[in-house]
Amino acid sequence: MTSIPTDLQHVVGRLSAPGLIRLISEIDDHGPISRRGFTRSFPDLARHQIRHTVQEARDLDLIHSMSEHHLTEAGEALAELYDAAARWGRQHHYPAQEGHFAHRVSSTLALLARPEISTSATPATRPEAAAGASTVPGLETVRSTLLQWMKDYYRAPLRTAYETAA
């Protein structure tokens, strides 16, 4: 089993936000989004949710903007990770037979962050049956992609003086 960084759960938590998944996937699938285009692309999200998602994407260096928001190299690599996670989820009917893209991605990434899950290629139980130590076939590729993305692109946020003292 691949060694799991201690901050994996934190990173997965940040990358699993449905708004972030949708933003990165939308730009990857349809190209750059103008500042005014967000409300058309995400009519179900309130403006403060869109602002928060865009700020999170900037903080993670996933997008850059001039007149339109484009994916950075890290954003393009994350879009590939999202596609791999969704593909694995569809193939294994995880977390359910039917589901939308963002939910499949976030559920698959959350599964990767569970310390009791082994991703080796040996046959084992279905992911949703994993209560104790379990092996989930085929998930190693997705985990490897995630760990490589973290190594290449993820920079932990700098701690403020308040957080350091606490």
N, C-alpha and C positions, 0 to 999 in steps of 0.2 A: 504494500500500500504506500502511496506517495505521502510524504510527510506534509502535514497541514499547518500552514502558518497560524500563529495564535490570533492574528487579526482577521482571519478568514470570515468569521461571522460578522464582523463589523463591515468589511468590504461587501460581502454578499448583501447585507442589509441596505447599504447605500445603492448598490447596483440593481436591487430587486424592486425599487420603487416603481409602481405601475406607470406613473407619469414619465419617468426617465426612460423606461423601456419603450413606451409609445413614442416619445420624442426622437430618440435615437433611431428607432425603426422607421418612423415616418420620413426622416431626412434620408436615411439609407435607401428606402424604397422609392421615394418620390423626388428627391433632390432638395436643395436649400429652401428654407422657409423665411419669408420676409418677416419683419417685426409685426406687421399687421396681419400676417397670414396665420398666426397662432390661433386666433379665435375661430377662423374657418377650419383649420386642421383639427382643433380640439374643442368643438362646440359644447361638449359636456363638462368641461373644466372651467372653474371660475378663474378670473384674471389673477388672483393671488396664487392659485395653484400653478398656473402657467408660469408666473414670475418665479416662484420657488423652484420649479422644475428646471427652468432655463438657468437660474443661478447655480443650482446643483451641478448641471452639466458643465457650466463654465468652471466651477470650482474643481471639478474632476478633469478639466482640460479635454472635454469631449467635443465641444463645439467652439467655433470662433465666428465672429460676425463683423461684417462691414455694413453693407446694406441688407444682407441676408445671412442667416445662420447656416453654416456649413459644418460637416463633421471634420474633426482633426484626425490625425493618424490613430490616436487612441480611441476616438469615437468609431472609426471604421472597424478597428479590431474588436471593439465591444459589440458592434452590430453583428459581426461574425460569431462571437460567443453567444449572443442572444439567439441567432439562427440555429446554432448547434444545440443549445439547450432546448429550444422549442422542437427541433427535429427529434431529439432523444425522447422528449415528453410525448410527442405524437406516436412514435414507434412503440412506446411502452404503455400507452394509454394513461399517462401520468400527468396530473393527479386524478384524472377521470377520462372516461371514453371521449367525451366532448369537452371542449374548452377553448377559450380565446388565447391568442398568442401571449399577451402580457402575463396572464395567469399561469400558463404552462412554463414560461421562462422563469418567473419568480419562484414557482414551486420547485422546479428542477434545481435552481441555484440554492434554494433553502435546503434541499436534500443534500447537496454537496457540502454544506456547512455543518451537517450533523456529524459529530465525532464518532458515533457508533456505526456509521455506514462505511463499509469497505467498497471500493470501486473495482476490485480485481475482476478479471474476466471469467471466473469460474461461475457455473450456474448456481442460482440461489433463489431466494424468495422475491416476490414482487415488492416494489418500493413501499407501497402503502401498508404492507404487512410487517414492515421492519419495526420491531419493538425493541429487540436487543441488538446484538452485533449481527449485522446482515451484510450480505454481498449483493451488490446491484450490478448485473451484467451490463456492459457497454457504457457505463457512466464514466469510466476512466478517461476517455477521450475528452469529454466535456470538462472534467476536473483539470486535466492537463492544460486545456485551452484557458481556463480561468486562472490557473496558477501562472501560466506564461504571461497572460495579460497583466496580472498583478506585478510580476517581476519587471515587465517592460514599461508599464505606464502608470501604475498606481503609486501615488505619493501620499503618505499619511498626512493628514492636516497638521499643521504646526500647532502645538499646544500654546494656549495663552498663558500669561503669568498666573492668572487666577486658577486655571486647570492644573498647572504644575504644582502650585502651593496646596491645592485641595487634597 
